[in-house]
């Protein structure tokens, strides 16, 4: 499976494959497993359905690495409108953004200005802004933008990856901010010098970091979010949270749309705050292939879509 994962992660950066895959009807059918549709209304309508089931959502517009300032400004404006739509519909929905989608590669200061604009609108509309994490070489810049955004806005959270060796130190450095941290295992192709190559080591690192975040949550010194579909890991986290008296609502579990939906509802019924991450947009190929790499068994779903 490690070889398959490596091949998928390499393929996720191929513009040629992205173009070829998006042209195929079977690919569009297969990707619907993980997203309700390419347009924003599909994401908002799905969020409304989850709200009826007493589950919150996080929405993100797919895209990364814009190539010019106008494109980055357009992404900002799209998210500003999205936040207004969330408020107008009264949805318990957060927004998550990638900094390279907001021009991080072009101009860090301009990217920060766009993030601050979104954070301001998120506060005005009563919701929350998440900053997603990308490859390891973006972490320093992402931490800088997050820290500076938090200087003036409290309702901003950051995603970090357990498979990076540096993450425990990064979290310790952020603790004075009483941060909201969404912890994921990691979905990019990273060299062994910066990230754990073995799943077992990543799982161990994840739980160690989770314990540190829960200890802070028990003192209201952090708000941890656990982005994982690993049910055994979630159970260990739940048990630890209970043993140290983390208050109700003191942490959340975030799971992707279309993955383990019955387990999402079961967690909700057991009193866990669950949010579903919903993606939309036409630039879904890199994101979709990374989802397959996280769980290569999903390739069987693609194969069934191909022949159905």
Buried (B, 14 or more C-beta within 10 A) or exposed (E): EEEEBEBBBEBBBBEEBBEEBBEEEBBBBBBBBBBBBBEBEBBBBBBBEBBEEEBBBBBBBBBBBBEEEEBBBEBBEBBBEBBEBBBEEEBBBBBBBBBBBBBBBBEBEBBBEBBBBBBBBBBEBEBBBBBBBBBBEBBEBBBEBBBBBBEEBEBBBBBBBBBBBBBBEBBEEBBEBBBBBBBBBBBBBBEEEBBBEEBEBBBEBBBEBBBBBBBBBBEEBBBBBBBBBBEEBBEBBBEBBEEEEBEEEBBBBBBBBBBBBEBBBEBBEEEBBBBBBBBBBEBBBBBBBBBBBBEBEBBEBBEEBEEE
